[in-house]
């Protein structure tokens, strides 16, 4: 979740498409929220969004929030919002606010793509609502780096073998941070999760909901937990799918996430062997050894690709591996990509997967996902003081996750040099007084390890844990009937499943 190289984004959101919020009319249904507005913020809480048609049954609007909540009369940020109205107006409960993760994932794009994948009962009873958090996509986006600069950043060897390669990583981190300082210094202190959670409460009021109903995936669970801690009395029903553990330090998050990718890679290897005729070995360990050998060779001799002039370095190859592990349905694609790379020295498919993960477009430009991801993560938690500390964390991660450890950890190196820092230490989130909060964990989730969901459910005073015995990142949108039924029933009735329930 922390490193720009390994994002925690709900998988649907990585298939970004342009969203236009432009046409004309739309309804402005609202009820008077019962929760009072914090002092000095009444004008923001009393907004009535001007909804406009924006294609295919969706409506779009912009909601204003203060850039700095301590100075509400100062600069403002426009939060881009989209909704798909409830199918059954007479049975409508309210809005289901969503966030797909990241940080850096566009909630507007997510809803445009995924709203109709939510359960039919939910679609009848709720407007499905998405928003781009501050600093992301259409909401005052943080933009620091050009396409060529990001190409260099992602291609840099993130498993350094000597001082020269370590220094190169540090230089890339410094340049990334300096680019953000020169282009977005006024915004960077204010894009953290605490402020994004405050924005969610303004959105709740603007949507006309006395209390908030929410689905957050991946980093969206972290955002949701911060909301719950600040506004426990305003929660109606919360689903946190693929949870992030708020008690972990910045480097501990990276180390544990690297372990998650190793767990998922082992599951991929097991699936390959069980399917028969696995081209990479006849046992799980043999498949993993083949992949390790391939990565070591690529470290010495990057692969060509048929799309453009870039060389597919070891770092890009690992990123391609990681992207495919997010979704089990991608595993056949990963087998093809590895076959192409290992047998033909052609990295085209791995590069395509890597580009999809970081939203690189065919013309060489990027969405602002990477810049926003780094901006939020670097300001959310205290950062290590120097590259040497990162090197120690990378060594620790490599022991536990030999194929992913260094790459995940070194991806956060810009935070060492970040111009906006915090002294707020990680701590448990209890959300005392909140209504029941449903936490969903997937046993072999690559990006948000299952034990994070266990931990968050334990921390929350009203946490309820629902387990999915499956693969891939997050559970709800995978289509499992047990998960869908339990989640939809809870969001509609506010009655959660029994704590400890497992869906297989």
C-alpha positions, 0 to 999 in steps of 0.5 A, spaced: 500 500 500 505 504 501 510 503 495 508 506 488 511 500 485 506 496 489 499 499 490 493 496 494 488 498 489 481 494 488 483 490 482 477 493 478 480 500 479 486 499 475 482 498 468 482 506 468 477 509 463 476 517 462 470 519 466 467 525 463 462 529 468 459 534 463 452 534 460 446 537 463 441 535 468 440 530 474 436 529 480 438 533 487 434 528 492 436 529 499 434 529 506 436 533 512 442 530 515 441 529 523 449 529 524 451 536 526 456 540 522 463 541 526 464 549 528 466 553 522 464 548 517 457 549 516 457 552 509 461 546 507 456 541 510 450 545 507 452 544 500 447 541 495 451 538 489 449 540 482 448 533 479 449 533 472 448 527 467 455 524 465 453 518 460 450 511 461 446 513 467 451 516 471 450 523 474 456 527 476 458 533 481 463 537 485 463 538 492 467 543 495 472 542 502 477 546 505 484 545 503 486 546 510 481 544 516 484 549 521 483 554 516 476 553 513 475 560 510 482 559 506 483 555 499 478 550 497 479 543 494 473 541 489 472 533 490 469 530 484 463 525 485 459 520 481 453 516 482 449 511 479 442 512 482 438 506 486 434 502 481 428 502 486 426 509 488 421 507 493 425 502 496 431 507 496 435 507 503 440 512 501 447 512 498 453 507 498 459 511 498 465 507 496 473 507 495 477 502 491 484 503 494 490 506 493 492 511 495 491 514 488 485 510 485 480 514 482 473 512 485 470 516 480 473 511 475 471 505 479 464 506 480 463 508 472 466 501 471 464 497 477 457 500 480 453 495 476 457 489 479 455 490 486 449 486 488 442 487 485 439 488 492 444 493 493 443 497 486 435 497 488 436 500 495 442 505 494 445 510 490 452 507 488 457 513 489 464 514 488 469 520 489 476 522 487 480 523 494 483 530 494 490 529 490 487 524 486 485 524 479 480 529 478 480 532 485 486 537 485 491 532 483 498 532 485 502 531 479 510 531 480 513 527 474 513 526 467 512 520 463 519 519 462 521 520 469 516 515 472 519 510 466 526 511 469 523 510 476 520 504 475 525 501 471 531 502 476 534 496 479 530 495 486 534 489 488 541 493 489 547 488 489 552 494 490 553 501 493 552 504 486 546 501 485 543 503 492 546 510 490 542 510 484 535 508 488 537 513 493 538 518 487 531 516 484 528 517 490 531 524 491 529 526 484 521 524 485 521 528 492 524 534 489 519 534 483 513 534 488 516 539 492 517 544 486 510 542 483 506 541 489 509 543 495 502 547 498 498 541 497 502 536 500 501 537 507 494 536 506 493 530 502 493 525 508 488 520 510 486 524 516 483 530 511 480 525 506 476 522 512 474 529 514 472 530 506 468 523 507 463 526 512 462 533 508 460 528 502 455 524 507 452 531 509 452 533 501 449 526 499 443 528 504 445 522 509 444 522 516 449 517 517 454 514 512 454 507 509 460 505 506 464 500 502 472 501 502 477 496 499 484 495 500 487 502 502 479 504 502 479 500 509 484 505 512 481 511 510 474 508 512 477 506 519 480 513 520 473 516 518 470 511 524 475 513 529 473 521 527 466 520 526 463 514 530 457 516 531 456 518 524 456 510 521 450 506 519 454 500 516 461 500 514 464 494 510 472 494 510 474 489 505 482 487 504 484 491 511 490 495 512 493 494 519 493 502 522 498 500 527 504 498 523 510 502 521 511 505 514 517 499 513 513 494 517 507 495 512 512 494 506 515 488 509 508 484 511 506 486 504 512 483 500 510 477 504 503 477 502 506 477 495 510 471 496 504 467 499 500 469 493 506 467 488 506 460 492 499 459 491 500 461 483 505 455 483 501 450 486 495 452 481 500 451 475 503 444 478 496 442 480 493 443 473 498 439 470 504 440 464 506 446 468 512 448 464 516 451 470 517 445 474 513 439 477 513 442 484 511 448 487 519 449 490 521 447 482 516 453 479 519 458 484 526 456 483 525 457 476 522 464 477 528 466 481 533 464 476 529 468 471 529 474 475 536 473 476 538 473 469 533 479 467 537 483 473 543 482 468 540 482 461 534 486 461 528 483 456 526 486 449 519 488 448 515 488 442 511 495 444 516 500 444 524 501 446 524 500 453 528 494 456 524 490 461 528 490 467 528 485 473 524 491 477 519 491 471 518 484 471 517 483 478 511 489 477 508 484 472 508 478 476 505 482 482 499 485 477 497 478 475 497 476 482 492 481 484 486 477 480 486 469 480 483 470 473 490 473 471 494 467 473 493 463 466 495 470 463 501 470 468 503 463 465 503 465 458 507 471 460 512 467 464 513 462 458 514 468 453 519 471 457 523 465 459 523 461 453 523 467 448 526 472 452 520 477 450 518 481 456 512 484 452 506 481 456 510 482 463 511 489 461 503 490 459 502 487 466 506 492 469 504 498 465 497 496 467 498 496 474 501 503 475 496 506 469 501 507 464 498 509 457 500 507 450 502 514 449 507 514 455 504 518 459 501 516 466 495 517 470 497 521 477 496 514 481 503 514 482 504 521 484 498 521 489 500 514 492 507 517 494 504 523 496 499 520 501 503 515 504 509 519 505 505 524 509 501 519 513 506 516 517 513 518 520 519 515 515 525 512 516 531 518 516 536 515 511 537 510 505 541 506 510 534 504 514 531 502 508 537 498 506 536 494 513 528 493 512 530 491 504 534 485 507 529 483 512 524 483 507 528 479 502 529 473 507 522 473 508 520 474 501 526 473 496 522 475 490 518 481 492 522 483 499 527 488 496 522 491 490 516 492 495 521 496 500 525 500 496 519 503 492 518 507 498 525 511 498 522 517 496 519 518 503 525 519 506 526 525 502 519 528 502 518 535 503 512 534 508 513 529 514 508 527 520 510 526 527 504 522 528 505 515 530 501 509 528 496 507 533 490 502 534 483 504 531 478 503 536 472 507 533 469 506 540 461 507 540 461 506 532 455 501 529 458 494 527 463 494 522 464 488 517 471 487 516 473 482 510 479 478 509 482 474 504 486 468 506 491 469 500 491 476 499 497 478 496 497 486 497 493 486 504 495 480 508 489 476 511 492 478 518 491 485 517 484 484 517 484 480 523 488 485 527 483 491 524 477 487 526 480 486 533 482 493 534 475 496 532 470 496 538 465 493 534 469 489 529 466 483 525 471 479 521 468 475 515 473 471 512 474 469 504 478 462 503 480 464 497 486 468 492 486 475 489 486 482 492 479 483 496 473 479 496 467 482 495 467 483 487 470 476 486 463 474 485 463 469 491 455 468 493 457 467 500 461 473 501 456 477 496 450 475 500 453 476 507 455 483 505 449 485 502 445 483 507 449 487 512 449 493 508 441 493 507 439 491 514 445 493 518 445 486 521 452 483 520 454 476 519 456 472 525 463 474 527 468 469 525 464 466 519 468 463 513 466 463 506 469 458 502 
